[in-house]
C-alpha cells in the first residue's frame, strides 16, 4: 500500500497532536483500501513508521519526553556536581538549555583517524597533536595546547566525584570511550555511561549532537554505572587498536561484549577503514567514489551529505574529518578524484572521478600501488608500495605482500 512518507524527524522531538493529525489524514486512504479501517489502525501505522510497536508506546514515549522537559530534577540526583564528558562540544549548549548545571569536558581528538600507537604519555600527545595540526591546518602550538589541555582533564577521571560519559555507537565515540576507560586502574565509585545507538522516532540517528535539549533530559535517567569489567575490556580493546597488527582488534570486532555492548560494531566498522583486498580503498573512500560514479561531478559537501544521510552504515565523521580523509585521493600525482573551482570554500568545489578512480573502483587497479601518502588506521601503518595489512570482504585481516 502506497503511503505519503512522514516528514523527517532528526532531533528526537515528537508532538502528539501532530501525530494524531497525521493519523486522521491517513484514515481516508486506509478506508479506500478497506472500508472497515479504523482510526486505531491509522494510529498504529503512524506509530510503526516512527519505529514504535504500538500507538500507546508512541504516546508513552512522548509523555516521557514532555515530563523530562518540565521536571528535570537534576539537583536531586547531584547533577550539579557532575562532570559531563563527550568526544566534542556538540551537546554542550543543549545541556545548558535543558537545565543541566554540571561541568562539561571533552576529548575532541579524532582517534578514528591518523596514527594511534601505544606510546609514553608525552610522545602519544605529540603524535596526535602533529596529526591534528597537519590534517586540519591548525597552528602546531595551538594544536599541542588543546591536546595537552584535554588529556590533562581526562587524567582526572579516576578521582572525579561523579562523571558521566555521553556516547553513541560509532567509532569516534567508542574509541573515545575505550581511551577514557583504558587510563583507569579500576572503575571509580561513581562513573556512569549514557550510551545510545537509536532514538525512538528518529528516522536516521547519527549522533547525540542532533538531539533536542529535552531529549537529552529524557536520556539522563537512563545512565548506567561503569564497572571493572568494562574497564578491563576497554584496556584490551585500546591495546588491540594501537597494535601494528589488526589481528587482536579483529577478534574483538567479531565478538560480543556485554560490558560495552556497542563496542564490537564500532570496532568492526573502523576495521573497514583498512584497505580492501579488492581495490585498496577504505569503506569511506569506496562509498564516496561509488556515489560519484553514479551521480557524476558533485559538490564536495554534497558527497559528504549523501554518505551521512544514506550510505554510511555507522556515521562517525564530521565534515572536516571527511574532507581530510579525501585529500590524499586528490593531492597526489595520480589522483582518484579531481577538485575544481579552488577559489570556492571546499564544500562547494566540484569533485569528479578520474580514469584511475574508475579503474580502482572496478578493481582493475589497487589504490596503494598508486598512492603517495602514508596512511594510518589505529596502529596499523599503510605505506604506498610496501606490504601491508588489508581487510577482505568478510572484514577479516589479510596481509598483502609486495608480489600481490
DRENDODO-573870 format. One line per field, with one value per residue (C-alpha): residue number from 1; residue in one letter; x, y, z. Coordinates in steps of 0.25 Angstrom, whole numbers, plus 5000, padded with zeros to 4 digits. Layout:
DRENDODO-573870
k = NUM; ...;
r = a; ...;
xx = X; ...;
yy = Y; ...;
zz = Z; ...;
//
This chain:
DRENDODO-573870
k = 1; 2; 3; 4; 5; 6; 7; 8; 9; 10; 11; 12; 13; 14; 15; 16; 17; 18; 19; 20; 21; 22; 23; 24; 25; 26; 27; 28; 29; 30; 31; 32; 33; 34; 35; 36; 37; 38; 39; 40; 41; 42; 43; 44; 45; 46; 47; 48; 49; 50; 51; 52; 53; 54; 55; 56; 57; 58; 59; 60; 61; 62; 63; 64; 65; 66; 67; 68; 69; 70; 71; 72; 73; 74; 75; 76; 77; 78; 79; 80; 81; 82; 83; 84; 85; 86; 87; 88; 89; 90; 91; 92; 93; 94; 95; 96; 97; 98; 99; 100; 101; 102; 103; 104; 105; 106; 107; 108; 109; 110; 111; 112; 113; 114; 115; 116; 117; 118; 119; 120; 121; 122; 123; 124; 125; 126; 127; 128; 129; 130; 131; 132; 133; 134; 135; 136; 137; 138; 139; 140; 141; 142; 143; 144; 145; 146; 147; 148; 149; 150; 151; 152; 153; 154; 155; 156; 157; 158; 159; 160; 161; 162; 163; 164; 165; 166; 167; 168; 169; 170; 171; 172; 173; 174; 175; 176; 177; 178; 179; 180; 181; 182; 183; 184; 185; 186; 187; 188; 189; 190; 191; 192; 193; 194; 195; 196; 197; 198; 199; 200; 201; 202; 203; 204; 205; 206; 207; 208; 209; 210; 211; 212; 213; 214; 215; 216; 217; 218; 219; 220; 221; 222; 223; 224; 225; 226; 227; 228; 229; 230; 231; 232; 233; 234; 235; 236; 237; 238; 239; 240; 241; 242; 243; 244; 245; 246; 247; 248; 249; 250; 251; 252; 253; 254; 255; 256; 257; 258; 259; 260; 261; 262; 263; 264; 265; 266; 267; 268; 269; 270; 271; 272; 273; 274; 275; 276; 277; 278; 279; 280; 281; 282; 283; 284; 285; 286; 287; 288; 289; 290; 291; 292; 293; 294; 295; 296; 297; 298; 299; 300; 301; 302; 303; 304; 305; 306; 307; 308; 309; 310; 311; 312; 313; 314; 315; 316; 317; 318; 319; 320; 321; 322; 323; 324; 325; 326; 327; 328; 329; 330; 331; 332; 333; 334; 335; 336; 337; 338; 339; 340; 341; 342; 343; 344; 345; 346; 347; 348; 349; 350; 351; 352; 353; 354; 355; 356; 357; 358; 359; 360; 361; 362; 363; 364; 365; 366; 367; 368; 369; 370; 371; 372; 373; 374; 375; 376; 377; 378; 379; 380; 381; 382; 383; 384; 385; 386; 387; 388; 389; 390; 391; 392; 393; 394; 395; 396; 397; 398; 399; 400; 401; 402; 403; 404;
r = x; x; x; x; x; x; x; x; x; x; x; x; x; x; x; x; x; x; x; x; x; x; x; x; x; x; x; x; x; x; x; x; x; x; x; x; x; x; x; x; x; x; x; x; x; x; x; x; x; x; x; x; x; x; x; x; x; x; x; x; x; x; x; x; x; x; x; x; x; x; x; x; x; x; x; x; x; x; x; x; x; x; x; x; x; x; x; x; x; x; x; x; x; x; x; x; x; x; x; x; x; x; x; x; x; x; x; x; x; x; x; x; x; x; x; x; x; x; x; x; x; x; x; x; x; x; x; x; x; x; x; x; x; x; x; x; x; x; x; x; x; x; x; x; x; x; x; x; x; x; x; x; x; x; x; x; x; x; x; x; x; x; x; x; x; x; x; x; x; x; x; x; x; x; x; x; x; x; x; x; x; x; x; x; x; x; x; x; x; x; x; x; x; x; x; x; x; x; x; x; x; x; x; x; x; x; x; x; x; x; x; x; x; x; x; x; x; x; x; x; x; x; x; x; x; x; x; x; x; x; x; x; x; x; x; x; x; x; x; x; x; x; x; x; x; x; x; x; x; x; x; x; x; x; x; x; x; x; x; x; x; x; x; x; x; x; x; x; x; x; x; x; x; x; x; x; x; x; x; x; x; x; x; x; x; x; x; x; x; x; x; x; x; x; x; x; x; x; x; x; x; x; x; x; x; x; x; x; x; x; x; x; x; x; x; x; x; x; x; x; x; x; x; x; x; x; x; x; x; x; x; x; x; x; x; x; x; x; x; x; x; x; x; x; x; x; x; x; x; x; x; x; x; x; x; x; x; x; x; x; x; x; x; x; x; x; x; x; x; x; x; x; x; x; x; x; x; x; x; x; x; x; x; x; x; x; x; x; x; x; x; x; x; x; x; x; x; x; x; x; x; x; x; x;
xx = 5000; 5006; 5006; 5011; 5024; 5024; 5032; 5046; 5050; 5064; 5065; 5056; 5045; 5031; 5018; 5005; 4995; 5003; 5003; 4988; 4986; 4995; 4986; 4974; 4979; 4984; 4970; 4963; 4974; 4973; 4958; 4960; 4967; 4958; 4945; 4945; 4958; 4958; 4965; 4973; 4979; 4983; 4990; 4997; 5002; 5007; 5014; 5020; 5026; 5033; 5039; 5029; 5021; 5008; 5001; 5001; 5016; 5018; 5009; 5017; 5030; 5025; 5019; 5033; 5040; 5030; 5031; 5047; 5046; 5037; 5043; 5058; 5060; 5075; 5079; 5072; 5082; 5094; 5095; 5101; 5114; 5115; 5125; 5119; 5129; 5127; 5136; 5133; 5125; 5113; 5104; 5110; 5100; 5088; 5091; 5091; 5077; 5072; 5075; 5088; 5097; 5109; 5123; 5125; 5138; 5142; 5153; 5151; 5164; 5158; 5164; 5157; 5168; 5183; 5193; 5189; 5200; 5204; 5214; 5218; 5209; 5216; 5220; 5206; 5201; 5212; 5208; 5193; 5195; 5204; 5194; 5183; 5191; 5195; 5181; 5172; 5182; 5183; 5195; 5204; 5205; 5190; 5188; 5198; 5192; 5178; 5183; 5190; 5178; 5168; 5177; 5181; 5166; 5164; 5174; 5165; 5154; 5159; 5158; 5145; 5133; 5123; 5126; 5116; 5121; 5111; 5114; 5107; 5110; 5120; 5135; 5138; 5130; 5134; 5149; 5147; 5141; 5151; 5162; 5156; 5154; 5167; 5174; 5168; 5173; 5158; 5145; 5143; 5132; 5123; 5126; 5114; 5110; 5099; 5100; 5090; 5090; 5076; 5065; 5050; 5044; 5057; 5057; 5073; 5080; 5094; 5098; 5095; 5098; 5086; 5076; 5068; 5071; 5058; 5063; 5076; 5068; 5060; 5073; 5079; 5071; 5076; 5090; 5097; 5109; 5122; 5128; 5142; 5139; 5136; 5150; 5157; 5150; 5154; 5169; 5169; 5162; 5171; 5183; 5178; 5174; 5188; 5195; 5203; 5195; 5179; 5178; 5174; 5166; 5158; 5156; 5149; 5141; 5135; 5131; 5120; 5123; 5113; 5121; 5121; 5111; 5113; 5128; 5129; 5121; 5129; 5142; 5137; 5133; 5147; 5153; 5147; 5156; 5167; 5170; 5160; 5167; 5160; 5163; 5171; 5161; 5155; 5140; 5139; 5147; 5139; 5125; 5130; 5135; 5123; 5114; 5122; 5122; 5107; 5104; 5115; 5122; 5117; 5120; 5129; 5119; 5108; 5116; 5118; 5103; 5100; 5109; 5103; 5089; 5088; 5101; 5110; 5105; 5110; 5113; 5125; 5131; 5129; 5130; 5145; 5149; 5143; 5150; 5163; 5161; 5158; 5170; 5180; 5171; 5172; 5186; 5195; 5202; 5192; 5179; 5166; 5158; 5159; 5155; 5151; 5147; 5158; 5154; 5141; 5140; 5143; 5129; 5125; 5136; 5133; 5138; 5139; 5145; 5158; 5160; 5169; 5158; 5149; 5159; 5161; 5146; 5145; 5156; 5165; 5175; 5180; 5180; 5192; 5200; 5198; 5196; 5208; 5203; 5205; 5192; 5189; 5177; 5180; 5193; 5193; 5202; 5200; 5212; 5210; 5217; 5220; 5214; 5203; 5190; 5177; 5163; 5155; 5140; 5137; 5145; 5156; 5170; 5179; 5194; 5197; 5211; 5219; 5216; 5201;
yy = 5000; 5013; 5024; 5038; 5038; 5044; 5057; 5055; 5055; 5057; 5063; 5053; 5062; 5058; 5065; 5056; 5065; 5065; 5050; 5050; 5059; 5050; 5038; 5045; 5049; 5035; 5029; 5032; 5025; 5013; 5013; 5014; 5000; 4995; 5001; 4995; 5002; 5010; 5022; 5012; 5005; 5018; 5022; 5008; 5011; 5025; 5019; 5007; 5017; 5025; 5012; 5008; 4995; 5002; 5015; 5014; 5012; 5025; 5033; 5028; 5032; 5046; 5047; 5043; 5054; 5064; 5061; 5061; 5075; 5080; 5073; 5071; 5069; 5069; 5075; 5064; 5054; 5063; 5066; 5080; 5073; 5064; 5065; 5062; 5056; 5056; 5054; 5068; 5080; 5077; 5076; 5086; 5097; 5087; 5082; 5096; 5099; 5086; 5091; 5083; 5090; 5081; 5084; 5080; 5074; 5068; 5060; 5064; 5056; 5048; 5035; 5029; 5036; 5036; 5029; 5023; 5016; 5011; 5021; 5028; 5040; 5051; 5044; 5040; 5054; 5059; 5049; 5053; 5068; 5067; 5059; 5069; 5081; 5075; 5069; 5081; 5093; 5097; 5104; 5094; 5101; 5103; 5088; 5084; 5093; 5087; 5073; 5075; 5082; 5071; 5060; 5066; 5068; 5053; 5049; 5054; 5044; 5034; 5044; 5051; 5052; 5048; 5047; 5043; 5039; 5042; 5033; 5027; 5015; 5020; 5018; 5033; 5031; 5017; 5020; 5032; 5023; 5012; 5022; 5029; 5015; 5010; 5020; 5015; 5005; 5001; 5007; 5019; 5019; 5028; 5027; 5025; 5024; 5029; 5021; 5020; 5015; 5019; 5029; 5026; 5034; 5038; 5032; 5032; 5034; 5039; 5045; 5051; 5064; 5065; 5063; 5074; 5078; 5071; 5058; 5059; 5061; 5049; 5041; 5046; 5035; 5024; 5025; 5013; 5010; 5006; 4994; 4988; 4978; 4990; 4996; 4983; 4981; 4995; 4993; 4980; 4988; 5000; 4991; 4984; 4997; 5002; 4990; 4989; 4977; 4977; 4962; 4965; 4977; 4968; 4957; 4967; 4973; 4960; 4957; 4961; 4968; 4971; 4980; 4990; 4985; 4996; 4994; 4982; 4988; 5001; 4993; 4985; 4998; 5004; 4991; 4994; 5007; 4998; 4995; 4986; 4974; 4976; 4991; 4996; 5006; 5009; 5007; 5023; 5024; 5014; 5020; 5033; 5028; 5019; 5031; 5040; 5029; 5029; 5043; 5050; 5062; 5067; 5077; 5072; 5076; 5068; 5056; 5057; 5059; 5047; 5038; 5043; 5043; 5030; 5021; 5021; 5009; 5015; 5030; 5035; 5046; 5061; 5069; 5074; 5060; 5055; 5066; 5062; 5047; 5051; 5060; 5048; 5044; 5058; 5063; 5053; 5051; 5041; 5045; 5037; 5050; 5064; 5076; 5089; 5103; 5104; 5119; 5114; 5108; 5093; 5089; 5096; 5091; 5080; 5066; 5056; 5042; 5041; 5029; 5023; 5025; 5018; 5006; 5005; 5005; 4994; 4986; 4988; 4995; 4995; 5009; 5007; 5004; 5018; 5026; 5035; 5038; 5029; 5025; 5020; 5013; 5012; 5006; 5000; 5007; 5006; 5011; 5012; 5001; 4993; 4980; 4984; 4979; 4980; 4975; 4964; 4964; 4958; 4968; 4959; 4964; 4960; 4962; 4967; 4964; 4972; 4962; 4962;
zz = 5000; 4996; 5007; 5008; 5016; 5029; 5030; 5034; 5049; 5053; 5067; 5074; 5078; 5075; 5076; 5080; 5073; 5061; 5061; 5063; 5051; 5043; 5047; 5043; 5030; 5027; 5031; 5017; 5010; 5018; 5016; 5001; 5003; 5013; 5017; 5031; 5034; 5047; 5054; 5063; 5050; 5045; 5058; 5058; 5044; 5049; 5061; 5053; 5043; 5055; 5060; 5071; 5072; 5076; 5078; 5093; 5093; 5084; 5093; 5106; 5099; 5096; 5110; 5116; 5107; 5112; 5126; 5125; 5119; 5130; 5142; 5140; 5155; 5153; 5166; 5173; 5167; 5170; 5155; 5159; 5164; 5151; 5140; 5127; 5117; 5102; 5089; 5084; 5088; 5081; 5093; 5102; 5099; 5098; 5112; 5118; 5111; 5117; 5131; 5133; 5143; 5144; 5137; 5123; 5118; 5104; 5097; 5083; 5078; 5066; 5069; 5057; 5048; 5048; 5056; 5069; 5075; 5089; 5093; 5106; 5110; 5104; 5092; 5089; 5091; 5081; 5071; 5072; 5072; 5060; 5052; 5056; 5052; 5039; 5035; 5039; 5037; 5051; 5057; 5063; 5076; 5077; 5074; 5084; 5095; 5092; 5092; 5106; 5112; 5108; 5112; 5125; 5129; 5124; 5134; 5146; 5142; 5153; 5164; 5160; 5169; 5158; 5143; 5132; 5118; 5107; 5095; 5083; 5075; 5065; 5064; 5068; 5081; 5084; 5083; 5092; 5102; 5102; 5102; 5114; 5122; 5118; 5126; 5139; 5148; 5152; 5151; 5160; 5170; 5162; 5147; 5138; 5123; 5115; 5102; 5090; 5076; 5073; 5078; 5077; 5065; 5059; 5045; 5044; 5057; 5054; 5068; 5081; 5076; 5067; 5078; 5085; 5099; 5105; 5098; 5106; 5119; 5115; 5113; 5127; 5136; 5126; 5130; 5135; 5144; 5138; 5145; 5146; 5134; 5125; 5129; 5126; 5113; 5109; 5113; 5103; 5092; 5093; 5093; 5081; 5073; 5076; 5071; 5058; 5054; 5054; 5058; 5072; 5068; 5058; 5069; 5078; 5066; 5062; 5077; 5086; 5099; 5110; 5117; 5106; 5096; 5085; 5084; 5075; 5063; 5064; 5064; 5052; 5045; 5048; 5043; 5029; 5028; 5025; 5010; 5004; 4997; 4984; 4982; 4993; 4997; 5011; 5012; 5014; 5001; 4994; 4998; 4993; 4979; 4977; 4979; 4969; 4959; 4960; 4961; 4953; 4957; 4970; 4980; 4991; 5002; 4995; 4995; 5010; 5012; 5003; 5011; 5025; 5021; 5013; 5010; 5023; 5031; 5044; 5043; 5050; 5042; 5043; 5031; 5033; 5036; 5023; 5016; 5022; 5018; 5004; 5002; 4999; 4987; 4981; 4985; 4978; 4965; 4960; 4967; 4968; 4969; 4963; 4970; 4962; 4966; 4977; 4979; 4986; 5000; 5000; 5001; 4988; 4980; 4970; 4971; 4959; 4957; 4949; 4940; 4951; 4960; 4951; 4950; 4965; 4968; 4958; 4964; 4951; 4959; 4974; 4981; 4990; 4978; 4973; 4985; 4990; 5005; 5017; 5024; 5038; 5043; 5058; 5060; 5046; 5036; 5021; 5013; 4998; 4990; 5003; 5009; 5018; 5025; 5018; 5020; 5012; 5009; 5022; 5030; 5033; 5033; 5021; 5019; 5005; 5001; 4991; 4980; 4980;
//
